[in-house]
Every structure is written in structure tokens, then in C-alpha cells.
């Protein structure tokens, strides 16, 4: 069975961790950092996912992005075993920063005035609605006060043992 496990995901950047880094045996620099994006699921609930970016370019791109910016990531969930324990990680292959859309002025439609065509209903007579009686707010019903206190203090004489 072949499964395409590479998934694009879009959300807001909410956290960037402390970067890890070092040099390979050949002297090349490497960097990696964990980060979190928030997204809305199908039930309109906010969810979070932690991802790992490996590579100097990806890490630099993340640190140049302000928190709260919408980003799109392509990642693949992976797992590996070490000393009898399994460790999972969401490896990011690509990061795209969504450019904020500039606000476009909203054009309001021209108000439409409905005019009844003249002579369409030749036998129509106008009638006026009777005046409505004013509506006054109703007074709330009085709340009955309890005759006995809700809690009574107990004494040693009240305890059966």
C-alpha cells in the first residue's frame, strides 16, 4: 500500500522555539527549530500543531516572519526508534509566507427605491393601518423570600452519634 503522507497545512505562526545548530563533519552549518502554527478545524475549533524546520534557509525565513502571520507549510510526519522508545516529528519540506492582502475599498451598492407602477392596479384603494397601542415594559414578578434559612448551623446535640 502506497500512502502520500506529505500534507500542506496553513495557519498562523504562534511560537518559535530556540534554534539548534552545529556543523557537520564536512564543516557545513546546520540549523533546526521547532515552531507552532494554529489553525481552525472542521468544527471551527482552534487547534495547534508543532512542526520542525531543518535547514538554514527555512530557519532564517521563520525568524524573519512576525508572529501572527499566516504561513503555509508542507510537511511529513515521521517517527524513529531509539533505545526502545519511539519519537515522532513533523518534518517541514517547504514554508510559504502568505502576503497580507491589502484592504480593498468596499463599494456600497446604490440604494434601490421601489416605485409601484402607475395604473398597474386600477381598482386598488389605499388603506391606512390603525394606530398601535404603546408597549410599556412589564414589571418583573416579585421573588418570594424563603421563610427558613437555607443553611442551619449544627451543634453537637444535632449529631446522632
C-alpha positions in Angstrom: 0.0 0.0 0.0 1.4 3.4 -1.0 0.3 6.4 1.1 1.1 10.0 0.2 1.8 11.4 3.6 3.1 14.8 2.6 0.5 17.3 3.7 0.1 21.0 3.1 -1.1 23.0 6.1 -2.0 26.6 6.6 -2.2 28.5 9.8 -0.9 31.4 11.9 2.6 31.3 13.3 2.2 31.5 17.1 5.5 30.3 18.6 9.1 29.7 17.5 11.4 27.7 19.8 15.1 28.0 20.5 17.1 27.0 17.4 19.5 24.1 17.5 22.6 24.0 15.3 26.1 22.9 14.7 28.5 21.9 12.0 28.7 18.7 10.0 31.9 16.7 9.7 32.5 18.4 6.4 32.2 21.8 8.1 28.8 22.8 6.8 26.5 24.7 9.2 23.1 23.2 10.0 20.1 24.6 11.9 16.8 23.3 13.1 13.9 24.8 15.1 10.5 23.7 16.4 7.6 26.1 15.8 3.8 26.0 16.3 1.0 27.1 14.0 -2.6 27.5 14.9 -5.4 26.6 12.6 -9.2 26.1 12.6 -10.5 22.5 12.2 -13.8 21.4 10.6 -15.7 22.0 13.8 -14.4 25.7 13.9 -12.2 25.0 17.0 -8.7 26.4 17.2 -6.0 23.7 17.1 -2.2 23.8 17.2 0.4 21.7 15.5 4.1 21.6 16.3 6.5 21.3 13.3 10.2 21.1 12.8 12.1 23.1 10.2 15.6 21.7 9.3 17.9 23.8 7.2 19.5 27.3 7.5 17.2 28.8 4.9 13.9 27.6 6.5 15.0 28.7 10.0 16.1 32.1 8.8 12.7 32.5 6.9 10.9 31.6 10.2 12.8 34.1 12.3 12.2 36.8 9.7 8.4 36.2 9.9 6.5 38.1 12.7 4.2 36.0 14.9 0.6 36.1 13.8 1.5 35.9 10.1 -0.3 33.2 8.1 2.1 30.7 6.7 1.6 27.6 4.6 3.8 24.6 5.3 4.3 21.2 3.5 5.4 18.5 6.0 5.6 14.8 6.5 5.0 13.1 9.9 7.8 10.7 10.7 8.8 8.5 13.6 12.0 6.8 14.7 13.0 4.3 17.4 15.9 4.9 19.7 16.8 2.6 22.6 13.4 1.0 22.6 11.4 4.3 22.6 9.7 5.9 19.6 10.0 9.6 18.8 7.7 11.4 16.4 8.4 14.5 14.4 6.6 16.6 11.7 9.4 17.4 9.2 8.8 20.5 7.1 9.8 20.4 3.5 8.6 23.9 2.5 7.4 27.2 4.0 5.5 29.8 2.2 4.7 33.1 3.8 1.3 34.4 2.9 1.4 38.1 2.0 -1.2 40.1 3.8 -4.0 41.2 1.5 -4.3 45.0 1.1 -7.7 46.3 2.1 -9.8 47.0 -1.0 -12.4 49.7 -0.6 -15.8 48.2 -0.5 -18.3 49.7 -2.9 -21.7 50.1 -1.5 -24.5 49.3 -4.0 -26.7 52.3 -4.9 -29.9 52.3 -2.8 -32.8 51.0 -4.8 -36.1 52.8 -4.4 -39.1 50.7 -5.2 -41.8 52.6 -7.0 -45.1 51.0 -7.8 -46.0 51.3 -11.5 -48.9 53.7 -12.0 -52.0 52.2 -13.3 -50.9 48.6 -12.7 -53.7 48.0 -10.1 -56.5 50.2 -11.3 -59.0 49.3 -8.6 -56.6 49.5 -5.7 -57.6 51.7 -2.8 -55.2 52.8 -0.2 -55.9 51.8 3.4 -54.2 53.1 6.5 -53.1 50.9 9.3 -54.8 51.5 12.7 -52.6 53.2 15.3 -50.8 50.7 17.5 -51.1 50.9 21.3 -47.9 51.8 23.1 -46.0 48.9 24.6 -44.9 49.5 28.2 -42.2 47.4 29.9 -43.6 44.9 32.3 -42.6 44.9 35.9 -40.7 41.8 37.0 -42.7 39.4 39.3 -41.6 39.6 42.9 -39.3 36.9 44.0 -40.6 35.0 47.1 -38.3 35.1 50.0 -37.6 31.9 51.9 -39.2 31.7 55.3 -36.5 29.5 56.8 -32.8 29.9 56.4 -31.3 27.7 53.7 -28.4 26.5 55.9 -28.6 25.9 59.7 -25.7 25.6 62.0 -25.4 22.3 63.6 -24.5 21.8 67.2 -23.2 18.7 68.9 -26.8 17.9 70.1 -27.9 17.7 66.5 -25.4 15.0 65.6 -26.8 11.4 66.1 -23.6 9.7 67.1 
